Amino acid sequence: KGWHLVANPYAAYINAASDGFDFGGFEKTIYIRKGDDVVTTYDLSNPDIPVVVNEGSNILSPNQGIWVWTSTAGSEITISGSAREQQSTAVSLKSVSTVNSNELRFELESDYSSDETVLVFSENGSESANSYDVDKMLAYGSIANLYSLKDGEDLVINTLPEVVSETIVPLGYKVASSGLGEFTFKVTNIDDFDEDYSVYLYDLGEDAVINLREESSYTFTPTKTQDHDRFEIRLESEAVTTAIDEKEETALSGDNVMIYSVKQTATVQVSDDVLLGSDRLIEVFNLAGQLIATSELNTTTTEIDLPQTNTVYIIKVSIDNTSYQEKVVSLN
């Protein structure tokens, strides 16, 4: 049980994704340590849609070694001759896989190198640990390792169910003290990811929220070598707002209504003419469209205490038969 180093036994290139490469009781994930201490990953848990991290590859050169993991003692890997690549020219060691549209890929970049982690949203995914998750193998030295967390496990590939209303994924990093410095967090494929979902990075240490569809990178300076509590990725389905009854035409707009939040308090400011309407009401919804709280709209400035921190709410202002709404974020 544990990590094992397995070598290509042939004087030829082999393809670990072929039928001739039998993982047996080992997990179907290949880890390769490069000379610069970067760890590449090639996951075949779902062979029809392999997931690649840090430019991992399924093609192994002669005598090349790979790291594999098994939780069952006595497991065997069988590499038959049919796994060999019969090509007259040199085989590319780059991955033959492309980035899938159901993936979100993140990088953590420092002066020394960069590291990648992947979130996969699939019908095979789960909020708890599952067989499609892939453990993180840490790089050594000054390389800043990036991973997501689930059930106490550090994951390089985190397979989650499709987003229904809101999904929160904690992120962690680890680096040697020699590698501390300015870090840049990036999402590298946001334009290819389903546009029906908003994607936010929460820096809980700085009370910062970054809309990764508008800003694809965020620079910060870490204060410690390992942190599992500072960063979160939050995804929200834009479709959930249809649970709220919206009118096609409205007399209310951003010109006469301002909605914003400071920490755990939302503020609604309206112009004097708004108060001339009847049936004036402020409503607070969660992202599933559920009504959380209501307040009468009787003054130009109304403050509302939001029930939970680090949560996105929808504030809706209604007068007569018209309405206007905005999203706000409640922070500590």
C-alpha positions in Angstrom: 0.0 0.0 0.0 1.3 3.5 -0.9 3.4 5.2 -3.6 5.4 3.1 -6.1 7.9 4.1 -8.8 7.3 2.1 -12.0 9.5 2.2 -15.0 8.8 1.7 -18.7 10.4 -1.8 -19.2 10.7 -1.5 -23.0 13.3 0.2 -25.3 10.4 1.9 -26.9 7.8 4.5 -26.1 4.6 3.2 -24.4 1.1 4.6 -24.1 -0.4 4.3 -20.6 -3.8 5.0 -22.0 -3.7 1.9 -24.2 -5.3 -1.5 -23.4 -1.8 -2.9 -23.1 -1.2 -0.9 -19.9 -3.2 -2.6 -17.1 -3.3 -0.6 -13.8 -4.6 -3.6 -11.9 -5.3 -2.5 -8.3 -3.5 0.8 -8.7 -5.4 4.1 -9.2 -5.4 5.1 -12.8 -3.3 8.3 -12.4 0.2 8.9 -13.6 2.5 11.3 -11.7 5.8 12.4 -13.1 8.4 14.5 -11.3 10.2 16.8 -13.7 13.8 17.9 -13.1 12.6 21.3 -11.9 10.5 19.7 -9.2 7.2 20.3 -10.9 4.8 17.3 -10.6 2.7 16.5 -13.7 -0.5 14.5 -13.5 -2.4 12.5 -16.1 -5.7 11.0 -14.8 -7.5 8.1 -16.5 -10.3 7.6 -14.0 -12.6 8.3 -16.9 -10.6 7.1 -19.9 -12.9 8.7 -22.3 -12.2 12.2 -20.8 -8.7 12.2 -19.3 -7.8 15.1 -17.1 -4.3 16.6 -17.4 -2.5 18.8 -14.9 0.8 20.7 -15.4 1.1 19.3 -19.0 1.1 15.7 -17.9 1.4 13.0 -20.5 0.2 9.4 -21.2 3.3 8.7 -23.3 6.3 7.3 -21.5 9.8 7.3 -23.0 12.1 4.3 -22.7 13.2 3.6 -19.1 11.1 6.6 -17.8 9.7 6.2 -14.3 6.2 7.2 -13.1 4.7 7.4 -9.6 1.5 5.5 -9.0 -0.6 4.9 -5.9 -2.4 1.9 -4.5 -4.5 1.4 -1.4 -4.3 -2.4 -1.7 -1.2 -4.3 -0.8 -0.2 -6.9 -3.4 -1.5 -4.9 -6.4 0.2 -5.4 -9.8 0.6 -3.4 -12.9 0.9 -5.3 -16.2 2.5 -3.6 -19.2 2.3 -5.8 -22.3 4.0 -5.3 -25.6 0.8 -3.9 -27.2 1.3 -0.8 -25.1 4.3 0.1 -27.2 4.0 3.0 -29.7 5.0 1.7 -33.1 6.1 5.0 -34.7 9.2 5.7 -36.8 9.6 9.3 -35.6 10.0 10.6 -32.1 6.8 10.5 -30.0 5.7 13.8 -28.4 5.8 13.6 -24.7 3.1 16.3 -24.5 -0.4 15.3 -23.5 -2.8 14.4 -26.4 -5.7 15.6 -24.2 -7.5 18.9 -24.6 -9.0 21.1 -21.9 -12.6 20.0 -21.3 -15.5 22.5 -21.1 -16.6 21.2 -17.7 -13.2 22.0 -16.1 -12.0 25.1 -14.3 -8.2 25.3 -14.2 -6.3 27.4 -11.7 -2.6 28.3 -11.4 -0.5 29.7 -8.6 2.6 31.5 -10.0 5.7 32.7 -8.1 9.2 33.8 -9.0 10.3 30.1 -9.1 7.6 28.4 -11.1 3.8 27.8 -11.3 1.5 25.0 -10.2 -1.9 23.9 -11.4 -5.0 22.4 -9.9 -8.3 21.5 -11.7 -12.0 21.4 -10.7 -14.1 19.0 -12.8 -17.9 19.3 -12.7 -19.5 16.1 -13.8 -22.4 13.6 -13.1 -19.6 11.4 -11.6 -18.8 14.2 -9.1 -19.6 14.4 -5.4 -19.4 16.9 -2.5 -17.6 14.2 -0.6 -14.5 12.2 -1.5 -15.0 9.9 -4.5 -13.0 7.6 -6.8 -12.7 10.4 -9.5 -10.8 12.7 -7.1 -7.0 12.7 -7.5 -4.6 13.3 -4.6 -2.0 16.0 -4.7 1.6 14.9 -4.9 3.6 17.9 -3.6 6.6 19.4 -5.4 9.7 20.1 -3.3 11.8 23.1 -2.6 10.6 26.6 -3.5 7.8 25.6 -5.7 4.4 26.9 -4.5 1.9 24.0 -4.5 -1.7 24.7 -5.2 -4.6 22.3 -4.5 -8.3 22.1 -3.5 -9.6 20.5 -0.3 -12.3 18.0 0.3 -12.9 15.8 3.4 -9.5 16.7 4.7 -7.7 15.6 1.5 -5.4 17.7 -0.7 -6.5 17.2 -4.3 -4.9 18.1 -7.6 -8.2 17.1 -9.4 -11.4 17.6 -7.6 -14.5 16.1 -9.2 -17.7 17.8 -8.1 -21.4 17.6 -9.1 -22.8 20.2 -11.5 -23.6 23.6 -9.8 -27.2 23.9 -8.8 -27.2 27.2 -6.9 -23.9 27.8 -5.2 -20.7 25.7 -4.8 -17.9 26.6 -2.4 -14.5 25.0 -2.9 -11.6 25.7 -0.4 -8.2 26.1 -1.9 -4.9 25.6 -0.1 -1.2 26.2 -0.9 2.1 25.0 0.5 5.6 26.3 -0.1 9.0 26.1 1.6 10.0 29.3 3.4 12.6 29.9 0.7 9.8 30.2 -1.8 7.8 32.9 0.0 7.3 36.1 -2.0 4.7 37.6 -4.3 2.2 35.0 -5.6 -0.3 35.4 -8.5 -3.5 33.4 -8.6 -4.9 32.8 -12.1 -7.9 31.1 -13.7 -6.6 30.0 -17.1 -9.7 28.8 -19.0 -12.6 31.0 -17.9 -13.6 31.8 -21.4 -14.1 28.1 -22.2 -16.2 27.4 -19.0 -20.0 27.5 -19.1 -21.0 31.2 -19.1 -24.2 30.4 -17.1 -21.9 30.3 -14.0 -20.3 33.2 -12.1 -16.9 32.4 -10.6 -15.5 34.3 -7.7 -12.3 34.0 -5.7 -12.7 34.9 -2.0 -9.6 36.1 -0.1 -11.0 35.7 3.4 -7.8 37.1 4.9 -8.2 40.4 3.1 -12.0 40.5 2.8 -11.6 40.6 -0.9 -13.9 39.2 -3.6 -12.6 38.9 -7.1 -15.0 38.2 -10.0 -12.8 35.9 -12.1 -14.9 36.5 -15.2 -13.8 40.2 -15.1 -10.3 39.8 -13.5 -8.6 36.5 -14.3 -5.7 37.0 -11.9 -5.1 38.1 -8.3 -1.7 39.0 -6.7 -1.1 38.6 -3.0 1.8 38.1 -0.6 1.5 35.1 1.7 2.3 35.5 5.3 2.9 31.8 6.0 4.2 28.7 4.2 0.9 26.8 4.3 -2.7 28.0 4.4 -5.9 26.1 4.1 -8.3 28.8 5.4 -7.6 31.8 3.3 -9.0 31.2 -0.2 -12.3 29.8 -1.6 -13.7 29.5 -5.1 -17.4 30.1 -5.3 -19.6 29.3 -8.2 -23.1 30.6 -8.7 -25.6 29.6 -11.3 -27.0 32.7 -13.0 -30.2 30.7 -13.7 -31.3 30.7 -10.1 -32.5 34.3 -10.3 -35.4 33.0 -12.3 -36.9 31.8 -9.0 -37.7 35.5 -8.3 -40.6 37.1 -10.1 -39.1 39.8 -12.3 -41.0 42.2 -14.5 -40.1 42.9 -18.1 -40.6 46.6 -17.6 -39.6 48.5 -14.4 -39.7 52.1 -13.3 -36.9 51.3 -10.9 -33.2 51.2 -12.0 -29.7 51.9 -10.9 -30.5 55.6 -11.5 -32.9 55.8 -8.5 -31.9 52.7 -6.4 -28.5 51.9 -5.0 -27.9 48.6 -3.2 -24.6 47.6 -1.6 -23.2 45.8 1.4 -20.4 46.5 4.0 -19.4 43.4 5.9 -22.7 41.9 7.2 -25.0 44.8 6.5 -26.8 45.6 3.3 -27.8 49.2 2.5 -30.7 50.2 0.2 -30.7 53.9 -0.9 -33.6 55.3 -3.0 -34.4 58.7 -4.4 -37.3 60.7 -2.9 -39.6 60.0 -5.9 -39.5 56.2 -5.2 -41.2 56.8 -1.8 -44.2 58.2 -3.7 -45.1 54.7 -4.9 -47.3 52.3 -3.0 -46.7 48.7 -1.8 -43.1 49.6 -1.1 -41.0 46.5 0.0 -37.5 45.3 0.3 -36.9 41.5 0.1 -33.8 39.4 0.7 -33.4 36.1 -1.2 -30.7 33.5 -1.2 -29.3 32.2 -4.5 -31.9 29.4 -4.6 -34.6 32.0 -4.8 -35.8 31.4 -1.3 -37.1 34.4 0.7 -34.9 35.1 3.7 -36.1 38.4 5.1 -38.4 41.4 4.3 -38.4 45.1 5.3 -40.7 48.0 4.6 -39.3 50.8 2.4 -40.3 53.9 4.2 -37.1 56.1 4.1 -34.5 56.9 1.5 -31.9 54.8 3.4 -32.6 51.3 4.8 -30.1 49.0 6.5 -30.6 45.3 6.7 -28.6 42.8 8.7 -27.6 39.8 6.6 -28.0 36.4 8.4 -24.8 34.6 7.3 -21.3 35.8 6.5 -19.4 34.8 3.4 -22.6 34.4 1.5 -24.2 36.0 -1.6 -27.7 37.4 -1.4 -30.1 39.0 -3.8 -31.7 42.3 -2.6 -35.0 43.1 -4.4 -36.8 46.5 -4.1 -40.4 46.7 -5.2 -42.9 49.5 -5.6 -46.4 49.2 -7.1 -45.8 46.6 -9.9 -42.2 47.3 -10.6 -38.9 46.0 -9.1 -35.1 46.3 -9.1 -32.6 43.9 -7.7 -28.8 43.5 -7.1 -26.5 40.8 -5.6 -24.5 41.6 -2.5 -21.9 39.7 -0.6 -21.9 39.3 3.2 -18.4 39.2 4.7 -16.9 39.0 8.1 
